[in-house]
């Protein structure tokens, strides 16, 4: 009887985890679907207006494909910027610089396939962050004390691609885009943790830096000003969301305290740039 009770408890635990994972995937799909649906709703409304303009003899502007460079600020959002020790998704990330290439290839009237390749730096852990994490481990282990030594920074590349629609008003171009792609990390912060006065964890353990790649999705809105001769000024806002790379920890002999296995990444970026049409 005891055997069947344990088996039933284990099956119940596994079922609960599967339901939790399914809910996360479902929420991600809902967010991406909402972004895409909103874009296409705006496209449909504007297409009707353009058709009416065509009927009146006012043909829409012929749009050209373009490519440009940009730079600006990448802001850590949500759990990514959190400094809550008790939240294993908290990334302690900072606002940093982003630079990259952005463009679009028009294939029918105002419809295009847009793309962005960017490099961003979301900073490293500060001394205050080290102290927050150190105090958390000291409390969880009921230790005499602990020391946290942080190294490396959040550095990554975003490669995103998706459908774009452009609204035109005189010399202004307003671009809406839904996109998906990957975040390729070249580094995440590493932590070396030493616990004092706990026999179950006498050696230091390390939360390793990750170079993992993860699926990402998001959207963007951009305003381009036509300066003439095929050159545009660009002001753009990007939103990028990813479950982030897997994180590994080595040297642990006790499972007490904060354990990070996945680092979600959410970024909001405001950039300025220069665009060349072709």
Secondary structure as UniProt FT lines:
FT   HELIX           2..55
FT   TURN            56..57
FT   STRAND          66..76
FT   HELIX           78..80
FT   TURN            85..86
FT   TURN            88..89
FT   STRAND          96..108
FT   TURN            109..110
FT   STRAND          111..121
FT   HELIX           127..141
FT   STRAND          145..151
FT   STRAND          155..169
FT   TURN            170..171
FT   STRAND          172..187
FT   STRAND          190..196
FT   HELIX           199..201
FT   STRAND          205..207
FT   STRAND          213..228
FT   TURN            229..230
FT   STRAND          231..242
FT   STRAND          249..250
FT   STRAND          265..277
//
